Amino acid sequence: MNVVKLPRSKHYEICQRCVLILIITLIGSMMTKLKVGSAQIGIRLNYVSYGVMKRTSE
């Protein structure tokens, strides 16, 4: 990966955020698959991760 050119602290910050978003999205999709009742939670989690992504890209 060519991300190493970034300053260390910034690079780690981006990585942590990306990993967090990935985990949240994964949990959300898993919940959606498991139960229809918890689909709401999954959708909400995906909205949250999307909001975080939007904030980081700004």
HTML snippet that shows the backbone in 3Dmol.js (N, CA, C, O; Angstrom):
<script src="https://3Dmol.org/build/3Dmol-min.js"></script>
<div id="view" style="width:600px;height:400px;position:relative"></div>
<script>
const pdb = `
ATOM      1  N   MET A   1       0.829  -1.210   0.000  1.00  0.00           N
ATOM      2  CA  MET A   1       0.000   0.000   0.000  1.00  0.00           C
ATOM      3  C   MET A   1       0.865   1.263   0.000  1.00  0.00           C
ATOM      4  O   MET A   1       1.904   1.314   0.658  1.00  0.00           O
ATOM      5  N   ASN A   2       0.434   2.255  -0.728  1.00  0.00           N
ATOM      6  CA  ASN A   2       1.216   3.487  -0.852  1.00  0.00           C
ATOM      7  C   ASN A   2       0.800   4.566   0.137  1.00  0.00           C
ATOM      8  O   ASN A   2       1.095   5.744  -0.063  1.00  0.00           O
ATOM      9  N   VAL A   3       0.116   4.167   1.202  1.00  0.00           N
ATOM     10  CA  VAL A   3      -0.391   5.142   2.172  1.00  0.00           C
ATOM     11  C   VAL A   3       0.712   5.576   3.128  1.00  0.00           C
ATOM     12  O   VAL A   3       0.538   6.535   3.880  1.00  0.00           O
ATOM     13  N   VAL A   4       1.860   4.870   3.105  1.00  0.00           N
ATOM     14  CA  VAL A   4       2.918   5.116   4.082  1.00  0.00           C
ATOM     15  C   VAL A   4       3.536   6.494   3.891  1.00  0.00           C
ATOM     16  O   VAL A   4       4.177   7.015   4.804  1.00  0.00           O
ATOM     17  N   LYS A   5       3.351   7.096   2.706  1.00  0.00           N
ATOM     18  CA  LYS A   5       3.926   8.417   2.429  1.00  0.00           C
ATOM     19  C   LYS A   5       3.317   9.504   3.320  1.00  0.00           C
ATOM     20  O   LYS A   5       3.935  10.541   3.560  1.00  0.00           O
ATOM     21  N   LEU A   6       2.110   9.254   3.800  1.00  0.00           N
ATOM     22  CA  LEU A   6       1.464  10.208   4.703  1.00  0.00           C
ATOM     23  C   LEU A   6       2.216  10.278   6.026  1.00  0.00           C
ATOM     24  O   LEU A   6       2.913   9.333   6.393  1.00  0.00           O
ATOM     25  N   PRO A   7       2.079  11.409   6.758  1.00  0.00           N
ATOM     26  CA  PRO A   7       2.643  11.481   8.115  1.00  0.00           C
ATOM     27  C   PRO A   7       2.052  10.378   8.985  1.00  0.00           C
ATOM     28  O   PRO A   7       0.868  10.053   8.890  1.00  0.00           O
ATOM     29  N   ARG A   8       2.905   9.812   9.837  1.00  0.00           N
ATOM     30  CA  ARG A   8       2.522   8.625  10.618  1.00  0.00           C
ATOM     31  C   ARG A   8       1.184   8.783  11.332  1.00  0.00           C
ATOM     32  O   ARG A   8       0.287   7.957  11.165  1.00  0.00           O
ATOM     33  N   SER A   9       1.049   9.843  12.130  1.00  0.00           N
ATOM     34  CA  SER A   9      -0.156  10.002  12.958  1.00  0.00           C
ATOM     35  C   SER A   9      -1.415  10.048  12.088  1.00  0.00           C
ATOM     36  O   SER A   9      -2.417   9.400  12.389  1.00  0.00           O
ATOM     37  N   LYS A  10      -1.344  10.822  11.008  1.00  0.00           N
ATOM     38  CA  LYS A  10      -2.496  10.942  10.124  1.00  0.00           C
ATOM     39  C   LYS A  10      -2.828   9.583   9.513  1.00  0.00           C
ATOM     40  O   LYS A  10      -3.993   9.199   9.415  1.00  0.00           O
ATOM     41  N   HIS A  11      -1.794   8.869   9.110  1.00  0.00           N
ATOM     42  CA  HIS A  11      -1.962   7.544   8.495  1.00  0.00           C
ATOM     43  C   HIS A  11      -2.690   6.604   9.444  1.00  0.00           C
ATOM     44  O   HIS A  11      -3.605   5.889   9.036  1.00  0.00           O
ATOM     45  N   TYR A  12      -2.288   6.603  10.704  1.00  0.00           N
ATOM     46  CA  TYR A  12      -2.931   5.725  11.686  1.00  0.00           C
ATOM     47  C   TYR A  12      -4.377   6.137  11.916  1.00  0.00           C
ATOM     48  O   TYR A  12      -5.262   5.290  12.034  1.00  0.00           O
ATOM     49  N   GLU A  13      -4.610   7.448  11.980  1.00  0.00           N
ATOM     50  CA  GLU A  13      -5.964   7.954  12.202  1.00  0.00           C
ATOM     51  C   GLU A  13      -6.891   7.448  11.097  1.00  0.00           C
ATOM     52  O   GLU A  13      -7.979   6.941  11.368  1.00  0.00           O
ATOM     53  N   ILE A  14      -6.443   7.592   9.853  1.00  0.00           N
ATOM     54  CA  ILE A  14      -7.257   7.161   8.712  1.00  0.00           C
ATOM     55  C   ILE A  14      -7.506   5.659   8.792  1.00  0.00           C
ATOM     56  O   ILE A  14      -8.624   5.196   8.567  1.00  0.00           O
ATOM     57  N   CYS A  15      -6.444   4.891   9.117  1.00  0.00           N
ATOM     58  CA  CYS A  15      -6.575   3.437   9.189  1.00  0.00           C
ATOM     59  C   CYS A  15      -7.610   3.040  10.243  1.00  0.00           C
ATOM     60  O   CYS A  15      -8.489   2.219   9.983  1.00  0.00           O
ATOM     61  N   GLN A  16      -7.492   3.638  11.444  1.00  0.00           N
ATOM     62  CA  GLN A  16      -8.420   3.313  12.523  1.00  0.00           C
ATOM     63  C   GLN A  16      -9.852   3.602  12.102  1.00  0.00           C
ATOM     64  O   GLN A  16     -10.747   2.793  12.343  1.00  0.00           O
ATOM     65  N   ARG A  17     -10.072   4.760  11.470  1.00  0.00           N
ATOM     66  CA  ARG A  17     -11.428   5.126  11.053  1.00  0.00           C
ATOM     67  C   ARG A  17     -11.956   4.133  10.036  1.00  0.00           C
ATOM     68  O   ARG A  17     -13.100   3.686  10.119  1.00  0.00           O
ATOM     69  N   CYS A  18     -11.086   3.784   9.050  1.00  0.00           N
ATOM     70  CA  CYS A  18     -11.518   2.845   8.003  1.00  0.00           C
ATOM     71  C   CYS A  18     -11.871   1.490   8.603  1.00  0.00           C
ATOM     72  O   CYS A  18     -12.886   0.889   8.249  1.00  0.00           O
ATOM     73  N   VAL A  19     -11.032   1.020   9.507  1.00  0.00           N
ATOM     74  CA  VAL A  19     -11.280  -0.269  10.156  1.00  0.00           C
ATOM     75  C   VAL A  19     -12.586  -0.219  10.929  1.00  0.00           C
ATOM     76  O   VAL A  19     -13.394  -1.146  10.864  1.00  0.00           O
ATOM     77  N   LEU A  20     -12.789   0.879  11.668  1.00  0.00           N
ATOM     78  CA  LEU A  20     -14.018   1.042  12.444  1.00  0.00           C
ATOM     79  C   LEU A  20     -15.226   0.979  11.524  1.00  0.00           C
ATOM     80  O   LEU A  20     -16.189   0.265  11.804  1.00  0.00           O
ATOM     81  N   ILE A  21     -15.175   1.728  10.423  1.00  0.00           N
ATOM     82  CA  ILE A  21     -16.289   1.751   9.473  1.00  0.00           C
ATOM     83  C   ILE A  21     -16.549   0.342   8.940  1.00  0.00           C
ATOM     84  O   ILE A  21     -17.694  -0.096   8.839  1.00  0.00           O
ATOM     85  N   LEU A  22     -15.454  -0.363   8.599  1.00  0.00           N
ATOM     86  CA  LEU A  22     -15.599  -1.722   8.077  1.00  0.00           C
ATOM     87  C   LEU A  22     -16.283  -2.627   9.088  1.00  0.00           C
ATOM     88  O   LEU A  22     -17.206  -3.368   8.749  1.00  0.00           O
ATOM     89  N   ILE A  23     -15.822  -2.561  10.341  1.00  0.00           N
ATOM     90  CA  ILE A  23     -16.393  -3.416  11.387  1.00  0.00           C
ATOM     91  C   ILE A  23     -17.870  -3.098  11.578  1.00  0.00           C
ATOM     92  O   ILE A  23     -18.701  -4.004  11.649  1.00  0.00           O
ATOM     93  N   ILE A  24     -18.198  -1.804  11.662  1.00  0.00           N
ATOM     94  CA  ILE A  24     -19.586  -1.389  11.865  1.00  0.00           C
ATOM     95  C   ILE A  24     -20.451  -1.900  10.713  1.00  0.00           C
ATOM     96  O   ILE A  24     -21.544  -2.423  10.929  1.00  0.00           O
ATOM     97  N   THR A  25     -19.946  -1.741   9.486  1.00  0.00           N
ATOM     98  CA  THR A  25     -20.708  -2.184   8.319  1.00  0.00           C
ATOM     99  C   THR A  25     -20.902  -3.695   8.343  1.00  0.00           C
ATOM    100  O   THR A  25     -21.986  -4.197   8.045  1.00  0.00           O
ATOM    101  N   LEU A  26     -19.833  -4.418   8.702  1.00  0.00           N
ATOM    102  CA  LEU A  26     -19.919  -5.883   8.768  1.00  0.00           C
ATOM    103  C   LEU A  26     -20.956  -6.320   9.789  1.00  0.00           C
ATOM    104  O   LEU A  26     -21.805  -7.165   9.503  1.00  0.00           O
ATOM    105  N   ILE A  27     -20.882  -5.732  10.995  1.00  0.00           N
ATOM    106  CA  ILE A  27     -21.846  -6.077  12.050  1.00  0.00           C
ATOM    107  C   ILE A  27     -23.254  -5.761  11.570  1.00  0.00           C
ATOM    108  O   ILE A  27     -24.182  -6.543  11.774  1.00  0.00           O
ATOM    109  N   GLY A  28     -23.402  -4.607  10.929  1.00  0.00           N
ATOM    110  CA  GLY A  28     -24.710  -4.202  10.421  1.00  0.00           C
ATOM    111  C   GLY A  28     -25.271  -5.205   9.428  1.00  0.00           C
ATOM    112  O   GLY A  28     -26.434  -5.597   9.525  1.00  0.00           O
ATOM    113  N   SER A  29     -24.440  -5.624   8.464  1.00  0.00           N
ATOM    114  CA  SER A  29     -24.929  -6.561   7.446  1.00  0.00           C
ATOM    115  C   SER A  29     -25.197  -7.932   8.056  1.00  0.00           C
ATOM    116  O   SER A  29     -26.138  -8.616   7.654  1.00  0.00           O
ATOM    117  N   MET A  30     -24.373  -8.339   9.026  1.00  0.00           N
ATOM    118  CA  MET A  30     -24.599  -9.619   9.688  1.00  0.00           C
ATOM    119  C   MET A  30     -25.921  -9.606  10.445  1.00  0.00           C
ATOM    120  O   MET A  30     -26.692 -10.564  10.375  1.00  0.00           O
ATOM    121  N   MET A  31     -26.179  -8.530  11.161  1.00  0.00           N
ATOM    122  CA  MET A  31     -27.437  -8.403  11.896  1.00  0.00           C
ATOM    123  C   MET A  31     -28.614  -8.449  10.932  1.00  0.00           C
ATOM    124  O   MET A  31     -29.632  -9.085  11.203  1.00  0.00           O
ATOM    125  N   THR A  32     -28.457  -7.755   9.788  1.00  0.00           N
ATOM    126  CA  THR A  32     -29.532  -7.728   8.799  1.00  0.00           C
ATOM    127  C   THR A  32     -29.819  -9.138   8.294  1.00  0.00           C
ATOM    128  O   THR A  32     -30.974  -9.499   8.065  1.00  0.00           O
ATOM    129  N   LYS A  33     -28.756  -9.936   8.121  1.00  0.00           N
ATOM    130  CA  LYS A  33     -28.944 -11.306   7.633  1.00  0.00           C
ATOM    131  C   LYS A  33     -29.565 -12.193   8.701  1.00  0.00           C
ATOM    132  O   LYS A  33     -30.390 -13.056   8.401  1.00  0.00           O
ATOM    133  N   LEU A  34     -29.161 -11.974   9.961  1.00  0.00           N
ATOM    134  CA  LEU A  34     -29.602 -12.861  11.038  1.00  0.00           C
ATOM    135  C   LEU A  34     -31.090 -12.730  11.295  1.00  0.00           C
ATOM    136  O   LEU A  34     -31.827 -13.714  11.237  1.00  0.00           O
ATOM    137  N   LYS A  35     -31.532 -11.510  11.581  1.00  0.00           N
ATOM    138  CA  LYS A  35     -32.939 -11.332  11.964  1.00  0.00           C
ATOM    139  C   LYS A  35     -33.524 -10.130  11.245  1.00  0.00           C
ATOM    140  O   LYS A  35     -32.853  -9.115  11.062  1.00  0.00           O
ATOM    141  N   VAL A  36     -34.774 -10.253  10.840  1.00  0.00           N
ATOM    142  CA  VAL A  36     -35.448  -9.135  10.188  1.00  0.00           C
ATOM    143  C   VAL A  36     -35.709  -8.033  11.218  1.00  0.00           C
ATOM    144  O   VAL A  36     -35.708  -6.848  10.885  1.00  0.00           O
ATOM    145  N   GLY A  37     -35.933  -8.437  12.474  1.00  0.00           N
ATOM    146  CA  GLY A  37     -36.207  -7.471  13.536  1.00  0.00           C
ATOM    147  C   GLY A  37     -35.023  -6.557  13.786  1.00  0.00           C
ATOM    148  O   GLY A  37     -35.195  -5.360  14.015  1.00  0.00           O
ATOM    149  N   SER A  38     -33.818  -7.118  13.741  1.00  0.00           N
ATOM    150  CA  SER A  38     -32.633  -6.318  14.001  1.00  0.00           C
ATOM    151  C   SER A  38     -32.116  -5.634  12.737  1.00  0.00           C
ATOM    152  O   SER A  38     -31.063  -4.998  12.755  1.00  0.00           O
ATOM    153  N   ALA A  39     -32.868  -5.770  11.633  1.00  0.00           N
ATOM    154  CA  ALA A  39     -32.478  -5.100  10.392  1.00  0.00           C
ATOM    155  C   ALA A  39     -32.439  -3.588  10.601  1.00  0.00           C
ATOM    156  O   ALA A  39     -31.591  -2.896  10.038  1.00  0.00           O
ATOM    157  N   GLN A  40     -33.365  -3.085  11.417  1.00  0.00           N
ATOM    158  CA  GLN A  40     -33.394  -1.661  11.723  1.00  0.00           C
ATOM    159  C   GLN A  40     -32.068  -1.217  12.327  1.00  0.00           C
ATOM    160  O   GLN A  40     -31.528  -0.176  11.952  1.00  0.00           O
ATOM    161  N   ILE A  41     -31.543  -2.009  13.265  1.00  0.00           N
ATOM    162  CA  ILE A  41     -30.282  -1.681  13.913  1.00  0.00           C
ATOM    163  C   ILE A  41     -29.161  -1.681  12.876  1.00  0.00           C
ATOM    164  O   ILE A  41     -28.314  -0.788  12.868  1.00  0.00           O
ATOM    165  N   GLY A  42     -29.160  -2.681  12.007  1.00  0.00           N
ATOM    166  CA  GLY A  42     -28.143  -2.777  10.969  1.00  0.00           C
ATOM    167  C   GLY A  42     -28.155  -1.567  10.057  1.00  0.00           C
ATOM    168  O   GLY A  42     -27.108  -1.004   9.735  1.00  0.00           O
ATOM    169  N   ILE A  43     -29.363  -1.169   9.639  1.00  0.00           N
ATOM    170  CA  ILE A  43     -29.506  -0.005   8.768  1.00  0.00           C
ATOM    171  C   ILE A  43     -29.014   1.244   9.499  1.00  0.00           C
ATOM    172  O   ILE A  43     -28.322   2.082   8.922  1.00  0.00           O
ATOM    173  N   ARG A  44     -29.381   1.354  10.779  1.00  0.00           N
ATOM    174  CA  ARG A  44     -28.950   2.508  11.564  1.00  0.00           C
ATOM    175  C   ARG A  44     -27.433   2.554  11.667  1.00  0.00           C
ATOM    176  O   ARG A  44     -26.828   3.616  11.524  1.00  0.00           O
ATOM    177  N   LEU A  45     -26.813   1.389  11.918  1.00  0.00           N
ATOM    178  CA  LEU A  45     -25.352   1.311  12.013  1.00  0.00           C
ATOM    179  C   LEU A  45     -24.711   1.741  10.695  1.00  0.00           C
ATOM    180  O   LEU A  45     -23.704   2.449  10.688  1.00  0.00           O
ATOM    181  N   ASN A  46     -25.302   1.311   9.585  1.00  0.00           N
ATOM    182  CA  ASN A  46     -24.757   1.688   8.279  1.00  0.00           C
ATOM    183  C   ASN A  46     -24.869   3.189   8.067  1.00  0.00           C
ATOM    184  O   ASN A  46     -23.964   3.802   7.501  1.00  0.00           O
ATOM    185  N   TYR A  47     -25.966   3.790   8.514  1.00  0.00           N
ATOM    186  CA  TYR A  47     -26.106   5.239   8.417  1.00  0.00           C
ATOM    187  C   TYR A  47     -25.028   5.943   9.228  1.00  0.00           C
ATOM    188  O   TYR A  47     -24.439   6.927   8.780  1.00  0.00           O
ATOM    189  N   VAL A  48     -24.773   5.418  10.443  1.00  0.00           N
ATOM    190  CA  VAL A  48     -23.754   6.004  11.310  1.00  0.00           C
ATOM    191  C   VAL A  48     -22.392   5.937  10.638  1.00  0.00           C
ATOM    192  O   VAL A  48     -21.666   6.930  10.601  1.00  0.00           O
ATOM    193  N   SER A  49     -22.041   4.767  10.105  1.00  0.00           N
ATOM    194  CA  SER A  49     -20.731   4.608   9.467  1.00  0.00           C
ATOM    195  C   SER A  49     -20.631   5.518   8.242  1.00  0.00           C
ATOM    196  O   SER A  49     -19.564   6.061   7.956  1.00  0.00           O
ATOM    197  N   TYR A  50     -21.744   5.684   7.518  1.00  0.00           N
ATOM    198  CA  TYR A  50     -21.756   6.574   6.359  1.00  0.00           C
ATOM    199  C   TYR A  50     -21.508   8.014   6.793  1.00  0.00           C
ATOM    200  O   TYR A  50     -20.765   8.751   6.145  1.00  0.00           O
ATOM    201  N   GLY A  51     -22.147   8.407   7.909  1.00  0.00           N
ATOM    202  CA  GLY A  51     -21.951   9.750   8.450  1.00  0.00           C
ATOM    203  C   GLY A  51     -20.511   9.985   8.844  1.00  0.00           C
ATOM    204  O   GLY A  51     -19.954  11.054   8.595  1.00  0.00           O
ATOM    205  N   VAL A  52     -19.901   8.967   9.469  1.00  0.00           N
ATOM    206  CA  VAL A  52     -18.489   9.074   9.863  1.00  0.00           C
ATOM    207  C   VAL A  52     -17.613   9.229   8.627  1.00  0.00           C
ATOM    208  O   VAL A  52     -16.681  10.033   8.617  1.00  0.00           O
ATOM    209  N   MET A  53     -17.916   8.456   7.584  1.00  0.00           N
ATOM    210  CA  MET A  53     -17.139   8.543   6.347  1.00  0.00           C
ATOM    211  C   MET A  53     -17.254   9.930   5.740  1.00  0.00           C
ATOM    212  O   MET A  53     -16.257  10.500   5.297  1.00  0.00           O
ATOM    213  N   LYS A  54     -18.464  10.475   5.716  1.00  0.00           N
ATOM    214  CA  LYS A  54     -18.676  11.813   5.154  1.00  0.00           C
ATOM    215  C   LYS A  54     -17.867  12.844   5.935  1.00  0.00           C
ATOM    216  O   LYS A  54     -17.252  13.739   5.356  1.00  0.00           O
ATOM    217  N   ARG A  55     -17.879  12.701   7.277  1.00  0.00           N
ATOM    218  CA  ARG A  55     -17.154  13.654   8.113  1.00  0.00           C
ATOM    219  C   ARG A  55     -15.647  13.573   7.870  1.00  0.00           C
ATOM    220  O   ARG A  55     -14.959  14.594   7.872  1.00  0.00           O
ATOM    221  N   THR A  56     -15.135  12.352   7.660  1.00  0.00           N
ATOM    222  CA  THR A  56     -13.695  12.190   7.464  1.00  0.00           C
ATOM    223  C   THR A  56     -13.268  12.721   6.107  1.00  0.00           C
ATOM    224  O   THR A  56     -12.165  13.251   5.974  1.00  0.00           O
ATOM    225  N   SER A  57     -14.123  12.591   5.095  1.00  0.00           N
ATOM    226  CA  SER A  57     -13.748  13.033   3.751  1.00  0.00           C
ATOM    227  C   SER A  57     -13.755  14.553   3.639  1.00  0.00           C
ATOM    228  O   SER A  57     -13.113  15.112   2.750  1.00  0.00           O
ATOM    229  N   GLU A  58     -14.480  15.226   4.537  1.00  0.00           N
ATOM    230  CA  GLU A  58     -14.546  16.697   4.482  1.00  0.00           C
ATOM    231  C   GLU A  58     -13.247  17.336   4.923  1.00  0.00           C
ATOM    232  O   GLU A  58     -13.135  18.562   4.936  1.00  0.00           O
TER     233      GLU A  58
END
`;
const viewer = $3Dmol.createViewer("view");
viewer.addModel(pdb, "pdb");
viewer.setStyle({}, {cartoon: {color: "spectrum"}});
viewer.zoomTo();
viewer.render();
</script>
